[in-house]
Amino acid sequence: MFVEDDAGALYAFDAVVRTFRGVTYQQQSSSIPGFGVWPSLPSQISAPTSPDGSPTFVEVGQDDAGVKMYRLVASDASSGIGIAPGTSAGDPAGGNPNWTWWTPRR
């Protein structure tokens, strides 16, 4: 993926992915204003107010690495999955203090 900044510079990024039930999911985020800012939930998804994901999410299982996955209350995992903050350093969301959102890679 390439992103052009306001000055016309191009930046190349590799997608951040994980696998859940044989499907590859790619991380999505609200706007990231600069280097060093953690990804967060897209603006259309409200952040949960409880560590168990409620009222936004319900647990749906674990991904292929054993991390708990959450789906939106009114949807299924085919629309996307949420990951709670604080995953281990080896996880694709490695230590992010925010909830993150992942959609099936197309």
MARBA-3410 file (N, C-alpha, C, O; in Angstrom, 1 decimal):
106
0.8,-1.2,0.0,0.0,0.0,0.0,0.9,1.2,0.0,2.0,1.2,0.6 ~ 0.5,2.3,-0.7,1.2,3.5,-0.7,0.3,4.6,-0.3,-0.9,4.7,-0.5 ~ 0.9,5.6,0.5,0.2,6.7,1.0,1.0,8.0,0.6,2.2,8.0,0.8 ~ 0.3,9.0,0.1,1.0,10.2,-0.2,0.6,11.3,0.8,-0.5,11.5,1.2 ~ 1.7,11.9,1.4,1.4,13.0,2.4,1.1,14.3,1.7,1.1,14.4,0.5
0.8,15.3,2.5,0.5,16.6,1.9,1.6,17.3,1.1,1.3,18.1,0.2 ~ 2.8,16.9,1.3,3.9,17.5,0.6,4.3,16.6,-0.7,5.2,17.0,-1.4 ~ 3.5,15.6,-0.9,3.7,14.8,-2.1,4.7,13.6,-1.9,5.0,12.9,-2.9 ~ 5.2,13.4,-0.7,6.0,12.2,-0.5,5.2,11.0,-0.4,4.1,11.0,0.1 ~ 5.8,9.9,-0.9,5.1,8.6,-0.9,5.7,7.7,0.2,6.9,7.7,0.3
4.8,7.0,0.9,5.3,6.0,1.9,4.7,4.7,1.5,3.5,4.6,1.2 ~ 5.5,3.6,1.7,5.0,2.3,1.4,4.8,1.5,2.7,5.6,1.6,3.6 ~ 3.7,0.8,2.8,3.4,0.0,4.0,3.0,-1.4,3.6,2.4,-1.6,2.5 ~ 3.3,-2.4,4.4,2.8,-3.7,4.3,1.5,-3.8,5.1,1.5,-3.2,6.2 ~ 0.5,-4.5,4.7,-0.7,-4.7,5.4,-0.4,-5.5,6.7,0.5,-6.4,6.7
-1.0,-5.2,7.8,-0.9,-5.9,9.0,-2.1,-6.9,9.1,-3.2,-6.5,9.0 ~ -1.7,-8.2,9.1,-2.8,-9.2,9.0,-2.7,-10.2,10.1,-1.7,-10.3,10.8 ~ -3.8,-11.0,10.2,-3.9,-12.1,11.2,-4.9,-13.1,10.5,-5.6,-12.7,9.6 ~ -4.9,-14.3,11.0,-5.8,-15.4,10.5,-6.8,-15.8,11.5,-6.4,-16.1,12.7 ~ -8.0,-16.0,11.2,-9.1,-16.4,12.0,-10.0,-17.4,11.3,-10.6,-17.0,10.3
-10.1,-18.6,11.7,-10.9,-19.6,11.1,-10.6,-19.8,9.6,-11.5,-19.9,8.7 ~ -9.3,-19.7,9.2,-8.8,-19.9,7.9,-9.0,-18.7,7.0,-8.6,-18.7,5.8 ~ -9.4,-17.5,7.5,-9.6,-16.3,6.7,-8.6,-15.3,7.2,-8.3,-15.1,8.4 ~ -7.9,-14.7,6.2,-6.9,-13.6,6.5,-7.7,-12.3,6.7,-8.4,-11.9,5.8 ~ -7.4,-11.6,7.8,-8.0,-10.3,8.1,-6.9,-9.3,8.1,-5.8,-9.5,8.6
-7.2,-8.1,7.6,-6.3,-7.0,7.5,-6.8,-5.9,8.5,-8.0,-5.6,8.6 ~ -5.8,-5.3,9.2,-6.2,-4.2,10.1,-6.7,-3.0,9.4,-6.1,-2.5,8.4 ~ -7.7,-2.4,10.0,-8.3,-1.1,9.6,-8.2,-0.2,10.7,-8.1,-0.6,11.9 ~ -8.2,1.1,10.5,-8.0,2.1,11.5,-8.7,3.4,11.2,-8.9,3.7,10.0 ~ -8.9,4.2,12.2,-9.3,5.6,11.9,-8.0,6.3,11.4,-7.0,5.6,11.3
-8.1,7.5,11.1,-6.9,8.2,10.6,-5.7,8.2,11.5,-5.9,8.3,12.8 ~ -4.6,7.9,11.0,-3.3,7.9,11.8,-2.5,9.2,11.4,-2.0,9.2,10.3 ~ -2.5,10.2,12.3,-1.9,11.5,11.9,-0.4,11.5,11.7,0.2,12.4,11.1 ~ 0.3,10.5,12.3,1.8,10.5,12.1,2.4,9.3,12.7,1.7,8.4,13.3 ~ 3.7,9.1,12.4,4.5,8.0,12.9,4.4,7.9,14.4,4.5,8.9,15.1
4.2,6.7,14.9,4.2,6.6,16.4,2.9,6.6,17.0,2.7,6.4,18.2 ~ 1.8,6.9,16.2,0.4,6.9,16.7,-0.2,5.6,16.5,-0.1,5.0,15.4 ~ -0.7,5.0,17.5,-1.3,3.6,17.4,-2.6,3.6,16.6,-3.4,4.6,16.6 ~ -2.8,2.6,15.8,-4.1,2.4,15.1,-5.2,2.3,16.2,-5.0,1.8,17.3 ~ -6.4,2.6,15.8,-7.6,2.6,16.6,-8.8,2.1,15.8,-8.7,1.9,14.6
-9.9,2.0,16.5,-11.1,1.6,15.8,-11.5,2.6,14.7,-11.3,3.8,15.0 ~ -12.0,2.2,13.6,-12.6,3.2,12.6,-13.6,4.1,13.3,-14.3,3.6,14.3 ~ -13.8,5.3,12.9,-14.7,6.2,13.5,-16.1,5.8,13.6,-16.9,6.2,14.5 ~ -16.6,4.9,12.7,-18.0,4.4,12.8,-18.2,3.3,13.8,-19.4,2.9,14.0 ~ -17.1,2.9,14.5,-17.3,1.8,15.5,-17.0,2.4,16.9,-15.9,3.0,17.1
-17.9,2.4,17.8,-17.8,2.9,19.1,-16.9,2.0,20.0,-16.9,0.8,19.9 ~ -16.0,2.7,20.7,-15.1,1.9,21.6,-15.9,1.3,22.7,-16.7,1.9,23.3 ~ -15.6,0.0,23.0,-16.3,-0.6,24.2,-16.0,0.1,25.5,-15.0,0.8,25.6 ~ -16.9,0.0,26.4,-16.7,0.6,27.7,-16.4,-0.4,28.8,-16.1,0.0,29.9 ~ -16.3,-1.7,28.4,-16.0,-2.7,29.3,-14.9,-3.6,28.8,-14.8,-3.8,27.5
-14.0,-4.2,29.6,-13.0,-5.0,29.1,-13.5,-6.3,28.3,-12.7,-6.8,27.6 ~ -14.7,-6.7,28.6,-15.2,-7.8,27.8,-15.8,-7.4,26.5,-16.3,-8.3,25.7 ~ -15.6,-6.2,26.1,-16.0,-5.7,24.7,-17.4,-5.1,24.7,-17.7,-4.5,23.7 ~ -18.2,-5.2,25.7,-19.5,-4.7,25.7,-19.5,-3.2,25.9,-18.6,-2.6,26.5 ~ -20.5,-2.5,25.3,-21.6,-3.0,24.6,-21.4,-3.2,23.1,-22.3,-3.5,22.4
-20.2,-2.9,22.6,-19.9,-2.9,21.2,-19.7,-4.3,20.6,-20.3,-4.7,19.6 ~ -19.0,-5.1,21.4,-18.6,-6.5,20.9,-19.0,-7.6,21.8,-19.4,-7.4,22.9 ~ -19.0,-8.8,21.2,-19.2,-10.1,21.9,-18.1,-11.0,21.5,-17.7,-11.0,20.3 ~ -17.6,-11.8,22.4,-16.5,-12.7,22.1,-17.0,-13.8,21.1,-18.1,-14.3,21.2 ~ -16.1,-14.1,20.1,-16.5,-15.1,19.1,-15.5,-16.3,19.0,-15.7,-17.2,18.2
-14.4,-16.2,19.7,-13.4,-17.3,19.7,-12.0,-16.7,19.7,-11.8,-15.6,20.1 ~ -11.1,-17.6,19.3,-9.7,-17.2,19.3,-9.1,-17.3,17.8,-9.6,-18.2,17.1 ~ -8.2,-16.4,17.5,-7.6,-16.5,16.2,-6.6,-17.7,16.2,-6.5,-18.4,17.2 ~ -5.9,-17.9,15.1,-5.0,-19.0,14.9,-3.8,-18.9,15.9,-3.1,-19.9,16.1 ~ -3.5,-17.7,16.5,-2.5,-17.5,17.4,-3.0,-17.6,18.9,-2.2,-17.4,19.8
-4.3,-17.8,19.1,-4.8,-17.9,20.4,-5.3,-16.6,21.0,-5.6,-16.6,22.2 ~ -5.4,-15.5,20.2,-5.9,-14.2,20.7,-7.4,-14.2,20.6,-7.9,-14.6,19.6 ~ -8.0,-13.7,21.7,-9.5,-13.6,21.7,-10.0,-12.6,20.6,-9.5,-11.5,20.5 ~ -11.0,-13.1,19.9,-11.6,-12.3,18.8,-13.0,-11.9,19.3,-13.7,-12.6,20.0 ~ -13.4,-10.7,18.8,-14.7,-10.2,19.1,-15.4,-9.8,17.8,-14.8,-9.3,16.9
-16.7,-10.0,17.7,-17.5,-9.5,16.6,-18.4,-8.4,17.1,-18.7,-8.3,18.3 ~ -18.9,-7.6,16.2,-19.9,-6.5,16.5,-21.2,-7.2,17.0,-21.5,-8.3,16.5 ~ -21.8,-6.7,18.0,-23.0,-7.3,18.5,-24.1,-7.6,17.5,-24.7,-8.6,17.5 ~ -24.2,-6.7,16.5,-25.3,-6.9,15.5,-24.7,-7.5,14.2,-25.4,-7.3,13.1 ~ -23.6,-8.2,14.2,-23.0,-8.7,13.0,-22.3,-10.0,13.3,-22.4,-10.5,14.4
-21.7,-10.5,12.2,-20.9,-11.7,12.4,-19.4,-11.4,12.0,-19.1,-10.4,11.5 ~ -18.6,-12.4,12.2,-17.1,-12.2,11.9,-16.8,-11.9,10.5,-15.7,-11.4,10.1 ~ -17.7,-12.3,9.6,-17.5,-12.0,8.1,-17.4,-10.5,7.9,-16.9,-10.1,6.8 ~ -18.0,-9.7,8.8,-18.0,-8.2,8.6,-16.7,-7.6,9.2,-16.3,-6.5,8.9 ~ -16.1,-8.4,10.1,-14.8,-7.9,10.8,-14.8,-8.4,12.2,-15.8,-8.9,12.7
-13.6,-8.3,12.8,-13.4,-8.7,14.1,-12.6,-7.6,14.9,-11.8,-6.9,14.3 ~ -12.9,-7.6,16.2,-12.2,-6.6,17.1,-11.2,-7.4,17.9,-11.4,-8.5,18.2 ~ -10.1,-6.7,18.3,-9.1,-7.2,19.2,-9.0,-6.2,20.3,-8.9,-5.0,20.2 ~ -9.0,-6.8,21.6,-8.8,-6.0,22.8,-7.4,-5.4,22.9,-6.5,-5.9,22.3 ~ -7.3,-4.3,23.6,-5.9,-3.7,23.8,-5.0,-4.6,24.6,-5.5,-5.5,25.3
-3.7,-4.4,24.5,-2.7,-5.0,25.3,-2.3,-6.4,24.9,-1.9,-7.2,25.7 ~ -2.4,-6.8,23.6,-1.9,-8.1,23.2,-0.4,-8.2,23.3,0.3,-7.1,23.5 ~ 0.1,-9.4,23.3,1.5,-9.6,23.5,2.4,-8.9,22.4,1.9,-8.7,21.3 ~ 3.6,-8.7,22.7,4.5,-8.1,21.7,4.6,-8.9,20.4,4.9,-8.2,19.3 ~ 4.4,-10.2,20.4,4.5,-10.9,19.2,3.3,-10.9,18.3,3.3,-11.4,17.2
2.2,-10.4,18.8,0.9,-10.3,18.1,1.0,-9.2,17.0,1.7,-8.2,17.3 ~ 0.2,-9.3,15.9,0.2,-8.2,15.0,-0.2,-6.8,15.5,0.2,-5.8,15.0 ~ -1.0,-6.8,16.6,-1.4,-5.6,17.3,-0.5,-5.3,18.4,-0.7,-4.3,19.2 ~ 0.5,-6.1,18.6,1.6,-6.0,19.6,1.6,-4.8,20.6,2.3,-3.8,20.3 ~ 0.9,-4.9,21.7,1.0,-3.9,22.7,0.1,-2.7,22.5,0.2,-1.8,23.3
-0.6,-2.6,21.4,-1.5,-1.5,21.2,-2.4,-1.2,22.3,-3.1,-2.2,22.8 ~ -2.5,0.0,22.9,-3.4,0.3,24.0,-4.9,0.5,23.6,-5.7,0.7,24.4 ~ -5.1,0.4,22.3,-6.5,0.6,21.8,-7.1,-0.7,21.3,-6.4,-1.6,20.9 ~ -8.4,-0.7,21.3,-9.1,-1.7,20.5,-8.8,-1.6,19.0,-8.7,-0.4,18.6 ~ -8.7,-2.7,18.3,-8.4,-2.6,16.9,-9.4,-3.3,16.1,-10.1,-4.2,16.6
-9.6,-3.0,14.8,-10.6,-3.6,13.9,-9.9,-4.2,12.7,-9.0,-3.6,12.1 ~ -10.4,-5.4,12.3,-9.8,-6.2,11.3,-10.9,-6.7,10.3,-11.9,-7.2,10.8 ~ -10.7,-6.5,9.0,-11.7,-7.0,8.1,-11.1,-8.0,7.1,-9.9,-8.0,6.9 ~ -11.9,-8.9,6.6,-11.4,-9.9,5.7,-10.6,-9.3,4.5,-11.1,-8.3,3.9 ~ -9.5,-9.8,4.3,-8.6,-9.3,3.2,-9.2,-9.8,1.8,-9.5,-10.9,1.7
-9.4,-8.9,0.9,-10.0,-9.2,-0.4,-8.9,-9.1,-1.5,-9.3,-9.3,-2.6
END
